């Protein structure tokens, strides 16, 4: 029965359903829930540091229930975004409602789309990785698959990683540097992968070409079938989802860095190079993404198997609270800078 707790990850899209159905002030329920209600609840709910036993790890690794939970996010994300864009033709929305629903669906695309795509992108089965790429499409962020798996996990917590926030870098500066840097890095990685396979840049195996074509086709298709407003809002939903992702990227590695060894290379990434959070609600809603330290330590592990390490730097708040705090850089620096291990500070 404990495994059913991850069903609560569907509360985020359920909030968007309520907004679409009831309209009015309900269109803001999803951001209210994510960034006000969840932080408040996390001050009351316990922090769970317990890890699974060896028997539980084996059992949960084989349990297909956890996979189904992830797969179901595909029809949920596409259904919600598709219905909203389609409903523009027959429902009257005020400007305020359009803004609220766009933000709400952006949160869904970020939390139940990109976040789940991130999990599936690390899987060994090809169809699961394909599911991950499908979930990245509404965010127009399909290059994330290449950069994250072949770039970020190799260079995290080093200056070579655009998705690692520097000491005293604000989240607003990070949004620009990370989005730009990851896109450029994805093309560079793709070029290297083709060269390694002895294939030309203008090859059918160039996934970045396909991602660009598919995403362009997505927006053009929305424009042709649903109109200019729908296409514009589809882009805004994608941007909202991406900003949610990049804010999470910001708090996951802020200020942490790998030191260089005597050979001049960076030390191997370990559980000390990512911020960990054991706040129960955030763990459930984000499919254990908050146990990010173990994810980088052992990237192959499925979300339900991730563990807590005493040596990992601990966030004083849950992920959603930390995201809100990051929006006020002076407060963020005041709280977080003192928690960065001394050996990693400038």
Phi and psi in degrees as GROMACS dihedral restraints (atoms count N, CA, C in turn):
[ dihedral_restraints ]
;  ai    aj    ak    al  type     phi  dphi    fc
    3     4     5     6     1   -60.9    20    10
    4     5     6     7     1   -30.9    20    10
    6     7     8     9     1   -65.3    20    10
    7     8     9    10     1   -22.3    20    10
    9    10    11    12     1   -67.5    20    10
   10    11    12    13     1   -12.9    20    10
   12    13    14    15     1   -58.1    20    10
   13    14    15    16     1   -29.8    20    10
   15    16    17    18     1   -72.2    20    10
   16    17    18    19     1   -10.9    20    10
   18    19    20    21     1   -62.6    20    10
   19    20    21    22     1   -27.4    20    10
   21    22    23    24     1   -66.3    20    10
   22    23    24    25     1   -10.7    20    10
   24    25    26    27     1   -65.9    20    10
   25    26    27    28     1   -16.7    20    10
   27    28    29    30     1   -82.8    20    10
   28    29    30    31     1    -1.0    20    10
   30    31    32    33     1   -62.8    20    10
   31    32    33    34     1   -36.7    20    10
   33    34    35    36     1   -60.1    20    10
   34    35    36    37     1   -53.5    20    10
   36    37    38    39     1   -66.2    20    10
   37    38    39    40     1   -29.3    20    10
   39    40    41    42     1   -62.9    20    10
   40    41    42    43     1   -37.3    20    10
   42    43    44    45     1   -62.5    20    10
   43    44    45    46     1   -38.1    20    10
   45    46    47    48     1   -67.0    20    10
   46    47    48    49     1   -36.8    20    10
   48    49    50    51     1   -60.7    20    10
   49    50    51    52     1   -43.6    20    10
   51    52    53    54     1   -60.9    20    10
   52    53    54    55     1   -40.5    20    10
   54    55    56    57     1   -65.2    20    10
   55    56    57    58     1   -42.2    20    10
   57    58    59    60     1   -66.2    20    10
   58    59    60    61     1   -36.1    20    10
   60    61    62    63     1   -80.5    20    10
   61    62    63    64     1   -47.7    20    10
   63    64    65    66     1   -92.2    20    10
   64    65    66    67     1   -24.6    20    10
   66    67    68    69     1    55.7    20    10
   67    68    69    70     1  -152.5    20    10
   69    70    71    72     1    58.8    20    10
   70    71    72    73     1  -144.3    20    10
   72    73    74    75     1   -69.0    20    10
   73    74    75    76     1   -13.4    20    10
   75    76    77    78     1   -66.6    20    10
   76    77    78    79     1   -17.5    20    10
   78    79    80    81     1   -65.6    20    10
   79    80    81    82     1   -17.5    20    10
   81    82    83    84     1  -101.9    20    10
   82    83    84    85     1    10.3    20    10
   84    85    86    87     1   -63.3    20    10
   85    86    87    88     1   -40.7    20    10
   87    88    89    90     1   -61.2    20    10
   88    89    90    91     1   -51.8    20    10
   90    91    92    93     1   -65.0    20    10
   91    92    93    94     1   -33.2    20    10
   93    94    95    96     1   -62.8    20    10
   94    95    96    97     1   -44.8    20    10
   96    97    98    99     1   -64.7    20    10
   97    98    99   100     1   -46.7    20    10
   99   100   101   102     1   -69.7    20    10
  100   101   102   103     1   -40.2    20    10
  102   103   104   105     1  -113.1    20    10
  103   104   105   106     1    -0.8    20    10
  105   106   107   108     1  -125.2    20    10
  106   107   108   109     1   -54.5    20    10
  108   109   110   111     1   -68.8    20    10
  109   110   111   112     1   -46.2    20    10
  111   112   113   114     1   -61.7    20    10
  112   113   114   115     1   -47.5    20    10
  114   115   116   117     1   -57.2    20    10
  115   116   117   118     1   -39.0    20    10
  117   118   119   120     1   -65.6    20    10
  118   119   120   121     1   -43.3    20    10
  120   121   122   123     1   -65.4    20    10
  121   122   123   124     1   -34.3    20    10
  123   124   125   126     1   -71.2    20    10
  124   125   126   127     1   -15.8    20    10
  126   127   128   129     1   -78.0    20    10
  127   128   129   130     1   -17.3    20    10
  129   130   131   132     1  -100.9    20    10
  130   131   132   133     1   -42.9    20    10
  132   133   134   135     1   -70.4    20    10
  133   134   135   136     1   153.2    20    10
  135   136   137   138     1   -73.7    20    10
  136   137   138   139     1   162.5    20    10
  138   139   140   141     1   -99.6    20    10
  139   140   141   142     1   125.1    20    10
  141   142   143   144     1  -105.5    20    10
  142   143   144   145     1   111.5    20    10
  144   145   146   147     1   -98.8    20    10
  145   146   147   148     1    -6.6    20    10
  147   148   149   150     1   -64.0    20    10
  148   149   150   151     1   143.0    20    10
  150   151   152   153     1  -107.2    20    10
  151   152   153   154     1   161.9    20    10
  153   154   155   156     1   -76.5    20    10
  154   155   156   157     1   152.6    20    10
  156   157   158   159     1   -75.2    20    10
  157   158   159   160     1   167.8    20    10
  159   160   161   162     1   -60.4    20    10
  160   161   162   163     1   -38.4    20    10
  162   163   164   165     1   -65.7    20    10
  163   164   165   166     1   -41.6    20    10
  165   166   167   168     1   -67.1    20    10
  166   167   168   169     1   -38.1    20    10
  168   169   170   171     1   -61.1    20    10
  169   170   171   172     1   -43.8    20    10
  171   172   173   174     1   -64.9    20    10
  172   173   174   175     1   -44.0    20    10
  174   175   176   177     1   -64.5    20    10
  175   176   177   178     1   -46.6    20    10
  177   178   179   180     1   -71.3    20    10
  178   179   180   181     1   -28.4    20    10
  180   181   182   183     1   -65.1    20    10
  181   182   183   184     1   -34.1    20    10
  183   184   185   186     1   -90.5    20    10
  184   185   186   187     1   -11.8    20    10
  186   187   188   189     1   -75.0    20    10
  187   188   189   190     1   115.2    20    10
  189   190   191   192     1   -72.6    20    10
  190   191   192   193     1   -13.7    20    10
  192   193   194   195     1   -55.2    20    10
  193   194   195   196     1   -41.0    20    10
  195   196   197   198     1   -66.6    20    10
  196   197   198   199     1   -34.0    20    10
  198   199   200   201     1   -67.6    20    10
  199   200   201   202     1   -43.8    20    10
  201   202   203   204     1   -60.0    20    10
  202   203   204   205     1   -40.6    20    10
  204   205   206   207     1   -56.1    20    10
  205   206   207   208     1   -39.6    20    10
  207   208   209   210     1   -72.5    20    10
  208   209   210   211     1   -45.3    20    10
  210   211   212   213     1   -60.1    20    10
  211   212   213   214     1   -36.1    20    10
  213   214   215   216     1   -63.6    20    10
  214   215   216   217     1   -17.6    20    10
  216   217   218   219     1   -69.1    20    10
  217   218   219   220     1   -20.8    20    10
  219   220   221   222     1   -64.6    20    10
  220   221   222   223     1   -56.8    20    10
  222   223   224   225     1   -64.7    20    10
  223   224   225   226     1   -30.1    20    10
  225   226   227   228     1   -66.0    20    10
  226   227   228   229     1   -51.3    20    10
  228   229   230   231     1   -64.1    20    10
  229   230   231   232     1   -49.2    20    10
  231   232   233   234     1   -67.4    20    10
  232   233   234   235     1   -36.3    20    10
  234   235   236   237     1   -64.2    20    10
  235   236   237   238     1   -44.3    20    10
  237   238   239   240     1   -68.9    20    10
  238   239   240   241     1   -47.9    20    10
  240   241   242   243     1   -64.2    20    10
  241   242   243   244     1   -44.2    20    10
  243   244   245   246     1   -62.9    20    10
  244   245   246   247     1   -43.7    20    10
  246   247   248   249     1   -64.2    20    10
  247   248   249   250     1   -43.6    20    10
  249   250   251   252     1   -60.2    20    10
  250   251   252   253     1   -48.1    20    10
  252   253   254   255     1   -65.7    20    10
  253   254   255   256     1   -37.5    20    10
  255   256   257   258     1   -69.0    20    10
  256   257   258   259     1   -36.7    20    10
  258   259   260   261     1   -68.3    20    10
  259   260   261   262     1   -15.4    20    10
  261   262   263   264     1   -61.1    20    10
  262   263   264   265     1   -22.5    20    10
  264   265   266   267     1   -79.2    20    10
  265   266   267   268     1   -22.1    20    10
  267   268   269   270     1  -132.9    20    10
  268   269   270   271     1    -0.4    20    10
  270   271   272   273     1  -118.2    20    10
  271   272   273   274     1   143.9    20    10
  273   274   275   276     1   -94.6    20    10
  274   275   276   277     1   114.0    20    10
  276   277   278   279     1  -111.4    20    10
  277   278   279   280     1   139.4    20    10
  279   280   281   282     1   -76.6    20    10
  280   281   282   283     1   167.3    20    10
  282   283   284   285     1   -60.8    20    10
  283   284   285   286     1   -40.6    20    10
  285   286   287   288     1   -62.0    20    10
  286   287   288   289     1   -41.2    20    10
  288   289   290   291     1   -66.6    20    10
  289   290   291   292     1   -38.8    20    10
  291   292   293   294     1   -63.1    20    10
  292   293   294   295     1   -40.7    20    10
  294   295   296   297     1   -65.1    20    10
  295   296   297   298     1   -47.0    20    10
  297   298   299   300     1   -62.1    20    10
  298   299   300   301     1   -43.9    20    10
  300   301   302   303     1   -69.8    20    10
  301   302   303   304     1   -35.2    20    10
  303   304   305   306     1   -64.7    20    10
  304   305   306   307     1   -43.8    20    10
  306   307   308   309     1   -65.1    20    10
  307   308   309   310     1   -43.5    20    10
  309   310   311   312     1   -61.0    20    10
  310   311   312   313     1   -46.0    20    10
  312   313   314   315     1   -71.1    20    10
  313   314   315   316     1   -28.0    20    10
  315   316   317   318     1   -64.8    20    10
  316   317   318   319     1   -38.9    20    10
  318   319   320   321     1   -65.5    20    10
  319   320   321   322     1   -40.8    20    10
  321   322   323   324     1   -62.4    20    10
  322   323   324   325     1   -45.4    20    10
  324   325   326   327     1   -62.3    20    10
  325   326   327   328     1   -35.6    20    10
  327   328   329   330     1   -75.4    20    10
  328   329   330   331     1   -50.1    20    10
  330   331   332   333     1   -78.3    20    10
  331   332   333   334     1   -44.8    20    10
  333   334   335   336     1  -100.4    20    10
  334   335   336   337     1    -7.2    20    10
  336   337   338   339     1  -104.3    20    10
  337   338   339   340     1   -76.2    20    10
  339   340   341   342     1   -61.9    20    10
  340   341   342   343     1   -43.4    20    10
  342   343   344   345     1   -60.9    20    10
  343   344   345   346     1   -44.0    20    10
  345   346   347   348     1   -70.1    20    10
  346   347   348   349     1   -36.7    20    10
  348   349   350   351     1   -60.9    20    10
  349   350   351   352     1   -37.7    20    10
  351   352   353   354     1   -60.6    20    10
  352   353   354   355     1   -44.8    20    10
  354   355   356   357     1   -63.8    20    10
  355   356   357   358     1   -47.7    20    10
  357   358   359   360     1   -69.6    20    10
  358   359   360   361     1   -27.8    20    10
  360   361   362   363     1   -65.6    20    10
  361   362   363   364     1   -18.4    20    10
  363   364   365   366     1   -93.5    20    10
  364   365   366   367     1    -3.2    20    10
  366   367   368   369     1   -74.5    20    10
  367   368   369   370     1   158.7    20    10
  369   370   371   372     1   -83.7    20    10
  370   371   372   373     1   -30.2    20    10
  372   373   374   375     1   -75.2    20    10
  373   374   375   376     1   134.2    20    10
  375   376   377   378     1   -63.7    20    10
  376   377   378   379     1   -39.6    20    10
  378   379   380   381     1   -66.9    20    10
  379   380   381   382     1   -29.6    20    10
  381   382   383   384     1   -71.6    20    10
  382   383   384   385     1   -39.5    20    10
  384   385   386   387     1   -64.7    20    10
  385   386   387   388     1   -35.8    20    10
  387   388   389   390     1   -64.8    20    10
  388   389   390   391     1   -41.4    20    10
  390   391   392   393     1   -57.7    20    10
  391   392   393   394     1   -39.8    20    10
  393   394   395   396     1   -61.8    20    10
  394   395   396   397     1   -43.3    20    10
  396   397   398   399     1   -65.0    20    10
  397   398   399   400     1   -37.4    20    10
  399   400   401   402     1   -61.6    20    10
  400   401   402   403     1   -39.2    20    10
  402   403   404   405     1   -72.6    20    10
  403   404   405   406     1   -17.8    20    10
  405   406   407   408     1   -82.1    20    10
  406   407   408   409     1   -18.9    20    10
  408   409   410   411     1   -60.3    20    10
  409   410   411   412     1   -48.6    20    10
  411   412   413   414     1   -61.7    20    10
  412   413   414   415     1   -18.2    20    10
  414   415   416   417     1   -92.2    20    10
  415   416   417   418     1    -3.8    20    10
  417   418   419   420     1    53.6    20    10
  418   419   420   421     1    40.9    20    10
  420   421   422   423     1  -132.9    20    10
  421   422   423   424     1    38.9    20    10
  423   424   425   426     1   -67.4    20    10
  424   425   426   427     1   -23.4    20    10
  426   427   428   429     1   -65.1    20    10
  427   428   429   430     1   -17.0    20    10
  429   430   431   432     1   -56.4    20    10
  430   431   432   433     1   -35.3    20    10
  432   433   434   435     1   -58.5    20    10
  433   434   435   436     1   -44.2    20    10
  435   436   437   438     1   -73.0    20    10
  436   437   438   439     1   -50.7    20    10
  438   439   440   441     1   -65.6    20    10
  439   440   441   442     1   -40.1    20    10
  441   442   443   444     1   -68.3    20    10
  442   443   444   445     1   -47.2    20    10
  444   445   446   447     1   -76.8    20    10
  445   446   447   448     1   -33.4    20    10
  447   448   449   450     1  -107.8    20    10
  448   449   450   451     1    -6.5    20    10
  450   451   452   453     1  -120.5    20    10
  451   452   453   454     1   -63.3    20    10
  453   454   455   456     1   -58.4    20    10
  454   455   456   457     1   -46.2    20    10
  456   457   458   459     1   -69.7    20    10
  457   458   459   460     1   -16.4    20    10
  459   460   461   462     1   -89.6    20    10
  460   461   462   463     1   -37.2    20    10
  462   463   464   465     1  -112.6    20    10
  463   464   465   466     1     3.9    20    10
  465   466   467   468     1   -51.4    20    10
  466   467   468   469     1   141.7    20    10
  468   469   470   471     1    66.6    20    10
  469   470   471   472     1    26.9    20    10
  471   472   473   474     1  -133.1    20    10
  472   473   474   475     1   162.4    20    10
  474   475   476   477     1   -63.0    20    10
  475   476   477   478     1   -17.4    20    10
  477   478   479   480     1   -77.5    20    10
  478   479   480   481     1    -7.8    20    10
  480   481   482   483     1  -103.8    20    10
  481   482   483   484     1   112.0    20    10
  483   484   485   486     1   -69.1    20    10
  484   485   486   487     1   -16.3    20    10
  486   487   488   489     1   -92.6    20    10
  487   488   489   490     1     9.5    20    10
  489   490   491   492     1  -107.3    20    10
  490   491   492   493     1   120.1    20    10
  492   493   494   495     1   -76.5    20    10
  493   494   495   496     1   133.8    20    10
  495   496   497   498     1   -78.0    20    10
  496   497   498   499     1   160.4    20    10
  498   499   500   501     1   -58.1    20    10
  499   500   501   502     1   128.3    20    10
  501   502   503   504     1    68.0    20    10
  502   503   504   505     1    14.8    20    10
  504   505   506   507     1   -86.6    20    10
  505   506   507   508     1   131.5    20    10
  507   508   509   510     1   -77.5    20    10
  508   509   510   511     1   158.3    20    10
  510   511   512   513     1   -64.0    20    10
  511   512   513   514     1   -31.8    20    10
  513   514   515   516     1   -68.7    20    10
  514   515   516   517     1   -41.6    20    10
  516   517   518   519     1   -64.7    20    10
  517   518   519   520     1   -39.0    20    10
  519   520   521   522     1   -64.3    20    10
  520   521   522   523     1   -37.9    20    10
  522   523   524   525     1   -52.4    20    10
  523   524   525   526     1   -49.2    20    10
  525   526   527   528     1   -69.3    20    10
  526   527   528   529     1   -48.2    20    10
  528   529   530   531     1   -66.6    20    10
  529   530   531   532     1   -37.2    20    10
  531   532   533   534     1   -73.5    20    10
  532   533   534   535     1   -46.6    20    10
  534   535   536   537     1   -61.2    20    10
  535   536   537   538     1   -48.3    20    10
  537   538   539   540     1   -65.4    20    10
  538   539   540   541     1   -48.3    20    10
  540   541   542   543     1   -63.8    20    10
  541   542   543   544     1   -40.4    20    10
  543   544   545   546     1   -67.6    20    10
  544   545   546   547     1   -37.9    20    10
  546   547   548   549     1   -66.3    20    10
  547   548   549   550     1   -45.8    20    10
  549   550   551   552     1   -63.7    20    10
  550   551   552   553     1   -41.3    20    10
  552   553   554   555     1   -64.7    20    10
  553   554   555   556     1   -37.1    20    10
  555   556   557   558     1   -61.3    20    10
  556   557   558   559     1   -42.1    20    10
  558   559   560   561     1   -65.4    20    10
  559   560   561   562     1   -40.1    20    10
  561   562   563   564     1   -64.1    20    10
  562   563   564   565     1   -42.7    20    10
  564   565   566   567     1   -64.8    20    10
  565   566   567   568     1   -42.3    20    10
  567   568   569   570     1   -59.8    20    10
  568   569   570   571     1   -42.7    20    10
  570   571   572   573     1   -60.1    20    10
  571   572   573   574     1   -43.0    20    10
  573   574   575   576     1   -66.0    20    10
  574   575   576   577     1   -39.9    20    10
  576   577   578   579     1   -64.1    20    10
  577   578   579   580     1   -38.9    20    10
  579   580   581   582     1   -67.9    20    10
  580   581   582   583     1   -41.4    20    10
  582   583   584   585     1   -63.8    20    10
  583   584   585   586     1   -38.4    20    10
  585   586   587   588     1   -64.5    20    10
  586   587   588   589     1   -33.8    20    10
  588   589   590   591     1   -88.4    20    10
  589   590   591   592     1     3.4    20    10
  591   592   593   594     1    58.7    20    10
  592   593   594   595     1    44.1    20    10
  594   595   596   597     1  -115.9    20    10
  595   596   597   598     1   147.5    20    10
  597   598   599   600     1   -72.1    20    10
  598   599   600   601     1   158.6    20    10
  600   601   602   603     1   -60.6    20    10
  601   602   603   604     1   -39.5    20    10
  603   604   605   606     1   -85.7    20    10
  604   605   606   607     1    68.0    20    10
  606   607   608   609     1  -120.7    20    10
  607   608   609   610     1   152.4    20    10
  609   610   611   612     1   -67.6    20    10
  610   611   612   613     1   -13.4    20    10
  612   613   614   615     1   -88.7    20    10
  613   614   615   616     1     2.4    20    10
  615   616   617   618     1   -79.0    20    10
  616   617   618   619     1    96.2    20    10
  618   619   620   621     1   -63.9    20    10
  619   620   621   622     1   -30.5    20    10
  621   622   623   624     1   -63.5    20    10
  622   623   624   625     1   -34.1    20    10
  624   625   626   627     1   -62.6    20    10
  625   626   627   628     1   -46.2    20    10
  627   628   629   630     1   -64.1    20    10
  628   629   630   631     1   -42.3    20    10
  630   631   632   633     1   -60.7    20    10
  631   632   633   634     1   -43.6    20    10
  633   634   635   636     1   -62.2    20    10
  634   635   636   637     1   -44.8    20    10
  636   637   638   639     1   -64.9    20    10
  637   638   639   640     1   -44.3    20    10
  639   640   641   642     1   -64.6    20    10
  640   641   642   643     1   -43.7    20    10
  642   643   644   645     1   -68.5    20    10
  643   644   645   646     1   -39.2    20    10
  645   646   647   648     1   -64.0    20    10
  646   647   648   649     1   -42.1    20    10
  648   649   650   651     1   -63.8    20    10
  649   650   651   652     1   -35.2    20    10
  651   652   653   654     1   -60.6    20    10
  652   653   654   655     1   -49.6    20    10
  654   655   656   657     1   -67.6    20    10
  655   656   657   658     1   -40.5    20    10
  657   658   659   660     1   -64.2    20    10
  658   659   660   661     1   -41.1    20    10
  660   661   662   663     1   -62.1    20    10
  661   662   663   664     1   -42.7    20    10
  663   664   665   666     1   -62.2    20    10
  664   665   666   667     1   -41.6    20    10
  666   667   668   669     1   -63.9    20    10
  667   668   669   670     1   -46.3    20    10
  669   670   671   672     1   -68.6    20    10
  670   671   672   673     1   -37.6    20    10
  672   673   674   675     1   -93.8    20    10
  673   674   675   676     1   -28.1    20    10
  675   676   677   678     1  -122.5    20    10
  676   677   678   679     1    -9.8    20    10
  678   679   680   681     1   105.4    20    10
  679   680   681   682     1   172.8    20    10
  681   682   683   684     1   -64.7    20    10
  682   683   684   685     1   -44.2    20    10
  684   685   686   687     1   -60.5    20    10
  685   686   687   688     1   -44.2    20    10
  687   688   689   690     1   -61.8    20    10
  688   689   690   691     1   -42.2    20    10
  690   691   692   693     1   -63.9    20    10
  691   692   693   694     1   -41.5    20    10
  693   694   695   696     1   -63.9    20    10
  694   695   696   697     1   -42.3    20    10
  696   697   698   699     1   -71.1    20    10
  697   698   699   700     1   -32.7    20    10
  699   700   701   702     1   -60.5    20    10
  700   701   702   703     1   -40.7    20    10
  702   703   704   705     1   -66.6    20    10
  703   704   705   706     1   -42.1    20    10
  705   706   707   708     1   -66.5    20    10
  706   707   708   709     1   -36.6    20    10
  708   709   710   711     1   -62.4    20    10
  709   710   711   712     1   -44.4    20    10
  711   712   713   714     1   -60.7    20    10
  712   713   714   715     1   -44.3    20    10
  714   715   716   717     1   -63.1    20    10
  715   716   717   718     1   -40.7    20    10
  717   718   719   720     1   -61.7    20    10
  718   719   720   721     1   -43.2    20    10
  720   721   722   723     1   -64.1    20    10
  721   722   723   724     1   -40.3    20    10
  723   724   725   726     1   -66.7    20    10
  724   725   726   727     1   -41.5    20    10
  726   727   728   729     1   -65.4    20    10
  727   728   729   730     1   -33.4    20    10
  729   730   731   732     1   -64.0    20    10
  730   731   732   733     1   -47.2    20    10
  732   733   734   735     1   -58.4    20    10
  733   734   735   736     1   -48.1    20    10
  735   736   737   738     1   -69.4    20    10
  736   737   738   739     1   -27.3    20    10
  738   739   740   741     1   -69.5    20    10
  739   740   741   742     1   -37.3    20    10
  741   742   743   744     1   -66.3    20    10
  742   743   744   745     1   -44.2    20    10
  744   745   746   747     1   -55.5    20    10
  745   746   747   748     1   -40.1    20    10
  747   748   749   750     1   -59.7    20    10
  748   749   750   751     1   -48.6    20    10
  750   751   752   753     1   -77.9    20    10
  751   752   753   754     1   -20.6    20    10
  753   754   755   756     1   -68.6    20    10
  754   755   756   757     1   -32.9    20    10
  756   757   758   759     1  -130.9    20    10
  757   758   759   760     1    10.1    20    10
  759   760   761   762     1   -48.7    20    10
  760   761   762   763     1   124.3    20    10
  762   763   764   765     1    72.3    20    10
  763   764   765   766     1    -5.5    20    10
  765   766   767   768     1   -88.1    20    10
  766   767   768   769     1   145.3    20    10
  768   769   770   771     1  -150.8    20    10
  769   770   771   772     1   150.8    20    10
  771   772   773   774     1   -91.1    20    10
  772   773   774   775     1   132.0    20    10
  774   775   776   777     1   -82.9    20    10
  775   776   777   778     1   158.3    20    10
  777   778   779   780     1   -85.0    20    10
  778   779   780   781     1   144.9    20    10
  780   781   782   783     1   -89.0    20    10
  781   782   783   784     1   179.7    20    10
  783   784   785   786     1   -62.0    20    10
  784   785   786   787     1   -26.2    20    10
  786   787   788   789     1   -77.3    20    10
  787   788   789   790     1   -10.0    20    10
  789   790   791   792     1    95.1    20    10
  790   791   792   793     1    -7.3    20    10
  792   793   794   795     1   -89.6    20    10
  793   794   795   796     1   159.5    20    10
  795   796   797   798     1   -77.1    20    10
  796   797   798   799     1   144.3    20    10
  798   799   800   801     1   -59.1    20    10
  799   800   801   802     1   156.2    20    10
  801   802   803   804     1   -65.2    20    10
  802   803   804   805     1   139.7    20    10
  804   805   806   807     1   -66.1    20    10
  805   806   807   808     1   141.2    20    10
  807   808   809   810     1  -142.4    20    10
  808   809   810   811     1  -169.5    20    10
  810   811   812   813     1   -71.2    20    10
  811   812   813   814     1    -5.7    20    10
  813   814   815   816     1   -93.5    20    10
  814   815   816   817     1     0.3    20    10
  816   817   818   819     1  -105.2    20    10
  817   818   819   820     1    14.2    20    10
  819   820   821   822     1  -142.8    20    10
  820   821   822   823     1   146.8    20    10
  822   823   824   825     1   -78.4    20    10
  823   824   825   826     1   136.1    20    10
  825   826   827   828     1  -110.4    20    10
  826   827   828   829     1   147.2    20    10
  828   829   830   831     1  -138.4    20    10
  829   830   831   832     1   129.5    20    10
  831   832   833   834     1  -104.4    20    10
  832   833   834   835     1    13.3    20    10
  834   835   836   837     1   -63.8    20    10
  835   836   837   838     1   121.8    20    10
  837   838   839   840     1   -57.6    20    10
  838   839   840   841     1   -48.4    20    10
  840   841   842   843     1   -64.5    20    10
  841   842   843   844     1   -43.6    20    10
  843   844   845   846     1   -64.0    20    10
  844   845   846   847     1   -37.1    20    10
  846   847   848   849     1   -60.0    20    10
  847   848   849   850     1   -41.3    20    10
  849   850   851   852     1   -71.9    20    10
  850   851   852   853     1   -49.7    20    10
  852   853   854   855     1   -65.1    20    10
  853   854   855   856     1   -27.7    20    10
  855   856   857   858     1  -110.6    20    10
  856   857   858   859     1    21.6    20    10
  858   859   860   861     1    50.0    20    10
  859   860   861   862     1    52.0    20    10
  861   862   863   864     1    63.8    20    10
  862   863   864   865     1    15.7    20    10
  864   865   866   867     1   -57.4    20    10
  865   866   867   868     1   -27.7    20    10
  867   868   869   870     1   -69.2    20    10
  868   869   870   871     1   -16.4    20    10
  870   871   872   873     1   -89.7    20    10
  871   872   873   874     1    55.4    20    10
  873   874   875   876     1   -71.7    20    10
  874   875   876   877     1   -26.3    20    10
  876   877   878   879     1   -60.7    20    10
  877   878   879   880     1   -45.7    20    10
  879   880   881   882     1   -71.0    20    10
  880   881   882   883     1   -31.5    20    10
  882   883   884   885     1   -61.1    20    10
  883   884   885   886     1   -43.0    20    10
  885   886   887   888     1   -75.7    20    10
  886   887   888   889     1   -28.4    20    10
  888   889   890   891     1   -68.7    20    10
  889   890   891   892     1   -40.6    20    10
  891   892   893   894     1  -138.6    20    10
  892   893   894   895     1    83.8    20    10
  894   895   896   897     1   -63.5    20    10
  895   896   897   898     1   -19.2    20    10
  897   898   899   900     1   -78.2    20    10
  898   899   900   901     1   -13.8    20    10
  900   901   902   903     1   -70.9    20    10
  901   902   903   904     1   137.1    20    10
  903   904   905   906     1   -71.5    20    10
  904   905   906   907     1   156.3    20    10
  906   907   908   909     1   -57.4    20    10
  907   908   909   910     1   -37.1    20    10
  909   910   911   912     1   -73.1    20    10
  910   911   912   913     1    -6.8    20    10
  912   913   914   915     1  -106.7    20    10
  913   914   915   916     1    -5.4    20    10
  915   916   917   918     1   -63.0    20    10
  916   917   918   919     1   143.8    20    10
  918   919   920   921     1  -120.0    20    10
  919   920   921   922     1   165.9    20    10
  921   922   923   924     1   -98.0    20    10
  922   923   924   925     1   138.3    20    10
  924   925   926   927     1  -120.5    20    10
  925   926   927   928     1   130.4    20    10
  927   928   929   930     1   -61.0    20    10
  928   929   930   931     1   -29.0    20    10
  930   931   932   933     1   -78.7    20    10
  931   932   933   934     1   -12.2    20    10
  933   934   935   936     1   -74.3    20    10
  934   935   936   937     1   141.9    20    10
  936   937   938   939     1   -65.3    20    10
  937   938   939   940     1   132.7    20    10
  939   940   941   942     1  -104.5    20    10
  940   941   942   943     1   131.8    20    10
  942   943   944   945     1   -75.3    20    10
  943   944   945   946     1   139.1    20    10
  945   946   947   948     1   -73.8    20    10
  946   947   948   949     1   -16.2    20    10
  948   949   950   951     1  -130.1    20    10
  949   950   951   952     1   171.2    20    10
  951   952   953   954     1   -72.1    20    10
  952   953   954   955     1   171.7    20    10
  954   955   956   957     1   -62.1    20    10
  955   956   957   958     1   -43.2    20    10
  957   958   959   960     1   -67.0    20    10
  958   959   960   961     1   -40.9    20    10
  960   961   962   963     1   -62.7    20    10
  961   962   963   964     1   -41.5    20    10
  963   964   965   966     1   -64.6    20    10
  964   965   966   967     1   -35.8    20    10
  966   967   968   969     1   -65.2    20    10
  967   968   969   970     1   -41.1    20    10
  969   970   971   972     1   -65.1    20    10
  970   971   972   973     1   -43.7    20    10
  972   973   974   975     1   -61.7    20    10
  973   974   975   976     1   -36.9    20    10
  975   976   977   978     1   -63.9    20    10
  976   977   978   979     1   -24.3    20    10
  978   979   980   981     1   -71.3    20    10
  979   980   981   982     1   -11.5    20    10
  981   982   983   984     1  -116.1    20    10
  982   983   984   985     1    81.6    20    10
  984   985   986   987     1   -47.0    20    10
  985   986   987   988     1   -45.1    20    10
  987   988   989   990     1   -58.6    20    10
  988   989   990   991     1   -40.9    20    10
  990   991   992   993     1   -68.8    20    10
  991   992   993   994     1   -40.5    20    10
  993   994   995   996     1   -60.3    20    10
  994   995   996   997     1   -48.1    20    10
  996   997   998   999     1   -62.3    20    10
  997   998   999  1000     1   -40.4    20    10
  999  1000  1001  1002     1   -61.0    20    10
 1000  1001  1002  1003     1   -40.0    20    10
 1002  1003  1004  1005     1   -81.6    20    10
 1003  1004  1005  1006     1   -48.0    20    10
 1005  1006  1007  1008     1   -85.1    20    10
 1006  1007  1008  1009     1   -32.7    20    10
 1008  1009  1010  1011     1   -61.2    20    10
 1009  1010  1011  1012     1   -33.3    20    10
 1011  1012  1013  1014     1   -75.9    20    10
 1012  1013  1014  1015     1   -16.0    20    10
 1014  1015  1016  1017     1   -91.1    20    10
 1015  1016  1017  1018     1   -14.0    20    10
 1017  1018  1019  1020     1   -67.5    20    10
 1018  1019  1020  1021     1   130.3    20    10
 1020  1021  1022  1023     1   -51.9    20    10
 1021  1022  1023  1024     1   137.8    20    10
 1023  1024  1025  1026     1   -54.5    20    10
 1024  1025  1026  1027     1   -39.9    20    10
 1026  1027  1028  1029     1   -64.6    20    10
 1027  1028  1029  1030     1   -17.4    20    10
 1029  1030  1031  1032     1  -100.5    20    10
 1030  1031  1032  1033     1    -7.6    20    10
 1032  1033  1034  1035     1   -75.9    20    10
 1033  1034  1035  1036     1   153.8    20    10
